Amino acid sequence: MFRLLPILVCAALGSEKPNLIVILADDHRYDFLSCHPDAPDFLETPNLDRMARNGAHLRNAFVTTSLCSPSRASILTGQYMHHHRVVDNQRAVPKDTRFYPEYLQTAGYRTAMIGKWHMGHDNDEPRKGFHHWVSFQGQGSYYDQTLNINGERHEQEGYTADRLTDQAITWLKSDRGDKDAPFMLHLAFKSVHYPFQPAKRHHGRYQGEKIDYPETMANSEENYATQSRWIRERRYGIHGIDHMETGAFDKDPVPSFDELYWRFCETVHGLDESVGRVLDYLDESGLSKNTIVLFLGDNGFHLGEHGFYDKRDAFEHSIRVPLLVYAPGHVKAGTRLEKMILNIDLAPTLLEFAGVEKPVNTPAFDGRSFKHLLDGSGSDKPWRDHLLYEYHWEWNFPATPTLFAIRTDHYKYIYYHGLWDKNGLYDLQTDPHERHNLIDVPAFAKKKEALKKQLFTELEASGALDIPIRPPKGEPLHDRKLPR
């Protein structure tokens, strides 16, 4: 009798469609969870730890393009950048784009988008697929943000993460247009995008804490002996630690790396606080019994690795993101998954949890549902053994070249397009910090050729080699400081 109880509970819960909540952080590194062994010792994320402890921690989650708008489009469409065609942060979404919340709407879900949208930089107007809309233009600001609420702009006072969380809880408490219908909430925070600004109550919380600088941060021969030339050059540009200034280029000395690091951590702590408020309301209201909550980052972020403070490139700290699932009754507490999960997998996964099929004659998903890995309904099914990554050079931030990469559990091959430079090959098992480029080592020549062939065979088959050239828009931040 007692052995049958979990099955009966799951069957009862399965008789009604689950509610779905996606909480999206901005530029949140995969290892900046206090439950992660590589996190700073002083970082506190008790609510994200709570999600991992009482739900699932997907420890090998990646994005297929590490840039705000393309990654967000991939999450909402289930497609690679070369299919949804949102290739930078400036352009509007193509008109024929379909977002998975549209399919949920058709199936009877009430849907809401609250927070950072960013696709179509200056446009905060409501988008298709959502009954309820709360957003702002572009990157927004950390304080006193004007919000577009269902087509009307409202001035807000205070810390933006707090105000977005207020908006989310208010909508959850409302009748949502149909109190008996299942709901889907996409809650997207600005945190922890540069320039890192914690709430005033958290500012200085970690001031003076010891920072464990990454091995590849030093401007040394060992760190750059085998790397592509552009990698060292980038440390002197807009996204490098020897420049570190978004704005005027004549502000010396270079801003304090330590100050930026502490503010980043404090902003993460505030984000965690907002996540906790949502989880608390779900638990107190009883909604958590049939709600699936996913937390993830839209990109990773370097904090000194290779001399960078940005994303875009194909190194691990750029492409790996945190991914947590809290779903009592659907996902066993303490679940740990080591399989490669991609941001393009979210859309098909959530539709499968909802029991909703993607309509015929709609754009195909590139991702795959990982529901069976979470609930154990088919964990023995074959899964991917590699991922593809793509990024297109941007007029506005030209320090990072167009690149394509293939990553397995053991190796990573990176192809840089349009540069008179060397490509990259890294052994992730013996060199997890990607410090030693093996591209010119004869012993790895066969591995290099095999991965290159596989990469371009799959890219060509998927239509990824048709790289769009767009008219320049906005100002390029192409200046750089001279090497010391």
C-alpha positions in Angstrom: 0.0 0.0 0.0 2.7 2.5 0.9 4.7 1.6 -2.2 1.7 2.5 -4.3 1.1 5.9 -2.7 3.7 7.9 -4.8 2.2 6.4 -8.0 -1.3 7.3 -6.9 -0.3 10.9 -6.0 1.5 11.4 -9.3 -1.5 10.0 -11.2 -3.8 12.4 -9.4 -1.6 15.3 -10.1 -1.3 14.1 -13.7 -5.0 14.4 -14.2 -4.8 18.2 -14.2 -2.5 20.3 -16.3 0.4 21.7 -14.3 1.1 25.4 -13.9 4.4 26.5 -15.4 6.8 29.2 -14.2 10.1 30.1 -15.9 12.3 32.4 -13.9 15.1 33.8 -16.1 18.2 35.5 -14.8 20.5 37.7 -16.9 24.2 36.7 -17.2 24.1 34.4 -14.2 27.1 32.1 -14.1 26.4 28.3 -13.7 28.7 28.2 -10.6 27.3 31.2 -8.7 25.0 29.1 -6.5 26.1 28.7 -3.0 25.4 25.0 -3.3 27.9 24.7 -6.1 31.4 23.5 -5.1 33.0 26.2 -7.2 31.0 29.1 -5.9 32.7 31.9 -3.9 32.8 30.8 -0.2 30.9 34.0 0.9 28.1 33.9 -1.7 24.6 33.2 -0.3 21.8 31.9 -2.5 19.6 30.0 0.0 16.5 30.0 -2.2 18.2 28.7 -5.3 19.9 26.1 -3.1 16.4 25.2 -1.9 15.3 24.6 -5.5 18.3 22.3 -6.0 17.7 20.5 -2.7 13.9 20.0 -3.1 13.9 19.6 -6.8 16.5 19.0 -9.6 19.9 20.5 -10.4 20.8 20.1 -14.0 24.5 20.5 -13.7 25.4 20.6 -17.4 23.1 23.2 -18.9 24.2 25.3 -21.8 23.0 28.0 -24.2 23.5 27.7 -27.9 24.3 31.4 -28.3 25.5 33.4 -25.4 23.9 36.8 -26.1 20.8 38.2 -24.5 18.3 38.5 -27.4 19.3 35.4 -29.4 19.3 33.2 -26.2 15.9 34.5 -25.1 14.6 33.8 -28.5 16.0 30.3 -28.3 14.3 29.7 -25.0 10.9 30.9 -26.3 11.1 29.2 -29.7 13.0 26.0 -29.0 15.3 26.9 -32.0 18.9 27.7 -32.8 19.7 31.3 -33.6 20.1 30.4 -37.3 16.5 29.3 -37.4 14.8 32.0 -35.4 17.1 34.7 -36.9 17.3 36.9 -33.8 21.0 37.4 -34.3 21.8 40.4 -32.2 20.3 42.7 -29.5 19.2 45.5 -31.9 16.8 43.8 -34.3 13.1 43.1 -34.0 11.8 39.5 -34.0 10.9 38.2 -37.5 7.2 38.3 -38.1 6.7 34.6 -38.7 8.4 33.7 -35.3 6.3 31.4 -33.0 6.7 31.3 -29.3 5.7 28.2 -27.2 3.4 30.3 -25.0 1.2 30.7 -28.1 0.6 27.0 -28.1 -0.2 27.0 -24.4 -2.7 29.8 -24.9 -4.5 27.7 -27.6 -4.6 24.8 -25.1 -6.3 26.9 -22.5 -3.4 28.2 -20.4 -3.4 31.8 -19.1 0.0 33.3 -19.9 2.0 36.2 -18.5 5.3 37.8 -19.4 6.8 40.0 -16.7 10.3 41.5 -17.0 13.0 41.9 -19.5 12.1 41.1 -23.1 14.8 42.9 -25.0 14.1 41.4 -28.5 13.5 44.6 -30.5 15.6 46.8 -28.3 13.5 50.0 -28.1 10.1 48.3 -28.2 8.3 47.4 -25.0 4.8 46.9 -26.5 3.0 43.6 -25.6 3.9 40.7 -27.7 1.9 37.7 -29.0 1.5 34.7 -26.8 0.8 36.5 -23.5 -2.5 37.5 -22.0 -0.7 39.7 -19.4 2.3 41.9 -20.2 4.7 43.8 -18.0 8.0 44.9 -19.5 10.4 47.7 -20.3 12.6 49.0 -23.2 15.9 47.3 -23.9 18.2 46.6 -21.0 16.1 48.7 -18.6 17.6 50.0 -15.4 18.1 48.7 -11.8 16.1 51.5 -10.2 12.9 53.5 -10.8 12.0 51.6 -14.0 9.1 52.6 -16.2 7.0 49.5 -16.9 4.7 48.9 -19.8 1.7 47.1 -18.2 -0.6 45.8 -20.9 0.1 48.7 -23.2 0.1 51.5 -20.6 3.3 52.9 -19.0 3.6 53.2 -15.3 6.4 54.8 -13.3 7.9 52.6 -10.6 10.0 53.5 -7.6 12.6 51.3 -6.1 14.7 48.3 -7.1 13.5 46.8 -10.3 13.9 43.2 -9.2 11.6 44.0 -6.2 9.0 45.6 -8.4 9.0 42.8 -11.0 8.5 40.3 -8.2 5.6 42.4 -6.8 4.1 42.3 -10.3 4.5 38.5 -10.6 3.0 37.8 -7.2 0.1 40.2 -7.8 -0.7 38.4 -11.1 -0.5 35.0 -9.3 -2.9 36.2 -6.6 -5.4 37.5 -9.2 -7.9 35.5 -11.1 -5.6 35.7 -14.1 -8.6 35.9 -16.4 -9.7 32.4 -15.5 -9.0 31.2 -12.0 -9.6 27.6 -12.9 -7.3 27.5 -15.9 -3.7 26.4 -15.7 -1.2 29.2 -16.1 2.2 29.9 -17.5 4.4 32.8 -16.1 7.7 33.9 -17.8 9.5 36.1 -15.1 12.6 37.6 -16.6 14.9 39.7 -14.4 17.4 42.3 -15.4 19.7 41.0 -12.7 22.6 40.3 -12.9 23.5 42.3 -16.1 26.3 44.8 -16.2 26.6 47.3 -14.6 26.0 45.3 -11.5 23.8 47.1 -9.1 22.6 45.4 -5.9 19.6 46.7 -3.9 20.7 49.3 -1.5 20.0 47.0 1.4 22.6 44.6 0.0 25.2 47.0 -1.2 28.5 46.3 0.6 27.4 43.0 2.0 30.4 41.2 0.5 32.8 44.2 0.5 36.3 43.0 1.3 35.6 39.3 1.0 38.5 37.3 -0.4 38.3 36.8 -4.2 39.7 33.6 -5.7 41.0 35.0 -9.0 40.7 32.6 -12.0 43.9 30.9 -13.2 43.5 32.3 -16.7 43.0 35.9 -15.6 46.7 36.8 -15.4 48.3 38.6 -18.5 51.0 36.0 -18.7 52.9 34.0 -21.3 51.6 30.8 -20.0 47.9 31.9 -20.3 48.2 33.1 -23.9 51.1 31.0 -25.4 48.8 28.8 -27.4 45.6 30.9 -27.5 44.2 32.7 -30.6 45.6 36.3 -30.8 42.1 37.8 -30.6 41.7 36.4 -27.1 44.5 38.4 -25.6 43.6 41.5 -27.6 40.0 41.3 -26.2 41.3 42.0 -22.7 42.1 45.6 -23.8 38.7 46.2 -25.4 35.2 47.0 -24.1 34.7 43.5 -22.6 38.2 43.0 -21.2 39.6 43.5 -17.6 42.3 45.8 -18.8 39.7 48.2 -20.1 36.5 47.5 -18.1 34.5 50.6 -18.9 31.2 50.8 -20.8 31.3 54.3 -22.0 34.1 56.8 -22.3 37.5 55.3 -23.1 39.7 57.8 -21.2 38.8 56.9 -17.6 41.9 55.8 -15.9 42.7 54.1 -13.7 40.8 51.0 -14.8 37.8 50.5 -12.6 38.3 48.1 -9.7 37.8 44.5 -10.7 37.2 43.6 -7.0 34.4 46.2 -6.7 32.7 44.7 -9.8 33.1 41.2 -8.4 31.6 42.1 -5.0 28.7 44.0 -6.7 28.0 41.0 -9.0 27.7 38.7 -6.0 25.5 41.1 -4.1 23.2 41.4 -7.2 23.0 37.6 -7.3 22.1 37.5 -3.7 19.2 40.0 -4.3 18.0 37.9 -7.3 17.9 34.9 -5.0 15.8 36.9 -2.5 13.2 37.6 -5.3 13.2 33.9 -6.3 12.5 33.1 -2.6 9.5 35.4 -2.5 7.9 33.6 -5.5 8.6 30.2 -4.0 7.2 31.2 -0.6 4.0 32.4 -2.2 3.6 29.2 -4.2 4.1 27.1 -1.0 1.9 29.2 1.2 -0.9 29.3 -1.4 -0.7 25.6 -2.2 0.0 26.3 -5.8 3.4 24.6 -5.6 1.7 21.2 -5.4 1.0 21.4 -9.2 3.4 24.0 -10.4 6.7 23.4 -12.3 9.2 26.1 -11.7 12.4 26.4 -13.8 15.2 28.8 -13.0 18.0 29.4 -15.5 20.3 32.1 -16.8 20.1 33.4 -20.4 23.9 33.4 -20.6 27.0 32.6 -18.6 29.5 35.4 -17.8 33.3 35.7 -17.4 34.6 37.3 -14.2 38.2 37.5 -15.2 38.6 34.2 -17.0 40.9 34.7 -20.1 41.0 38.4 -19.2 37.3 38.8 -20.0 34.2 40.2 -18.3 31.5 39.3 -20.7 30.0 36.4 -22.6 29.6 35.8 -26.4 32.6 33.4 -26.8 32.4 29.6 -26.6 34.5 29.2 -23.4 32.8 27.3 -20.6 32.0 30.3 -18.4 30.2 32.0 -21.3 28.0 29.1 -22.4 27.2 27.3 -19.2 24.2 28.4 -17.1 22.4 27.4 -13.9 19.3 25.3 -14.5 17.1 24.3 -11.5 13.6 22.7 -11.4 11.3 22.8 -8.4 8.2 20.7 -8.9 6.8 18.8 -5.9 4.8 15.9 -7.1 6.5 15.9 -10.5 10.2 15.9 -9.8 11.9 13.9 -7.0 13.8 16.1 -4.5 17.5 15.9 -4.7 17.6 14.9 -8.4 21.0 15.5 -10.1 21.3 15.4 -13.8 24.7 15.3 -15.6 23.3 15.1 -19.2 23.8 18.0 -21.5 20.7 20.2 -21.5 20.3 23.2 -23.8 18.2 26.3 -23.7 16.5 25.1 -26.9 15.2 22.1 -24.8 12.9 24.2 -22.6 10.0 24.8 -25.0 9.5 21.1 -25.9 10.0 20.1 -22.3 7.3 22.5 -21.0 4.9 21.5 -23.7 5.3 17.9 -22.8 4.7 18.5 -19.1 1.6 20.5 -20.1 0.4 17.6 -22.4 0.3 20.1 -25.3 1.4 19.1 -28.8 3.0 21.6 -31.0 0.5 22.3 -33.8 1.3 21.0 -37.3 2.7 23.4 -39.9 4.5 25.4 -37.2 8.3 25.8 -37.0 10.2 22.7 -35.9 11.9 22.6 -32.6 15.7 22.1 -32.6 15.6 21.1 -28.9 14.3 18.0 -27.3 12.2 17.4 -24.2 14.1 16.3 -21.1 10.9 15.6 -19.1 11.7 11.9 -19.0 15.1 12.7 -17.4 13.4 14.7 -14.7 10.5 12.4 -13.8 12.2 9.1 -14.6 9.7 8.1 -17.2 12.3 7.1 -19.7 15.7 7.9 -18.3 17.3 5.0 -20.3 16.5 6.6 -23.6 19.5 7.7 -25.7 20.5 11.4 -25.2 22.8 13.8 -27.0 26.5 13.4 -26.6 27.5 16.8 -28.0 26.2 20.3 -28.6 26.6 23.0 -31.3 27.3 26.6 -30.5 27.1 29.7 -32.7 27.7 33.4 -32.4 27.7 36.1 -35.1 30.1 39.1 -35.0 28.4 42.3 -33.9 28.9 45.8 -35.4 28.4 47.3 -31.9 30.8 45.0 -30.0 33.4 43.9 -32.6 36.0 42.4 -30.3 34.5 38.9 -30.6 34.5 37.2 -34.0 31.9 35.1 -35.6 32.4 31.6 -34.3 31.0 28.0 -34.4 31.8 25.3 -31.8 31.1 21.7 -31.1 31.4 20.4 -27.5 31.4 16.9 -26.3 32.0 15.7 -22.7 35.7 15.4 -23.5 36.6 17.9 -26.2 35.7 21.3 -27.6 36.5 22.5 -31.1 36.0 26.2 -31.9 36.1 27.7 -35.4 36.7 31.4 -35.8 35.4 32.9 -39.0 37.0 35.8 -40.9 40.1 36.1 -38.8 43.8 35.5 -39.7 44.2 33.5 -36.5 44.2 30.0 -35.1 41.1 28.0 -34.1 40.7 26.3 -30.7 40.8 22.7 -29.5 40.5 21.9 -25.8 40.6 18.8 -23.7 37.9 19.5 -21.1 38.9 16.6 -18.9 42.5 17.4 -18.4 42.2 21.2 -19.0 38.8 22.3 -17.6 39.9 26.0 -17.6 40.6 25.9 -21.3 44.1 27.3 -20.8 46.0 25.2 -23.3 44.9 25.2 -27.0 45.8 21.9 -28.6 45.0 23.0 -32.1 48.6 22.7 -33.4 49.6 19.7 -31.4 50.3 16.8 -33.9 48.9 14.1 -31.5 45.5 15.8 -31.7 45.4 16.4 -35.5 42.9 13.5 -36.1 40.6 14.6 -33.3 40.7 18.2 -34.6 39.8 17.1 -38.2 37.0 14.7 -36.9 35.4 17.4 -34.8 35.7 20.0 -37.6 34.1 17.7 -40.1 31.2 16.8 -37.7 30.7 20.5 -36.8 30.4 21.7 -40.4 28.4 18.6 -41.6 25.8 19.4 -38.9 25.8 23.1 -39.4 25.3 22.7 -43.2 22.5 20.2 -42.7 20.8 22.6 -40.4 21.2 25.7 -42.6 23.5 27.4 -40.2 26.1 28.5 -42.7 23.9 31.1 -44.3 25.3 34.0 -42.2 23.2 37.2 -42.4 24.9 40.5 -43.1 22.9 43.3 -41.7 23.2 47.1 -42.2 25.1 48.6 -39.3 22.9 50.0 -36.6 24.1 52.0 -33.6 27.6 53.0 -32.6 30.5 50.5 -32.6 32.6 50.3 -29.4 35.8 49.3 -31.3 38.5 51.3 -29.5 40.9 49.5 -27.2 43.6 50.4 -24.8 47.2 49.6 -26.0 48.8 46.6 -24.4 51.1 47.4 -21.5 
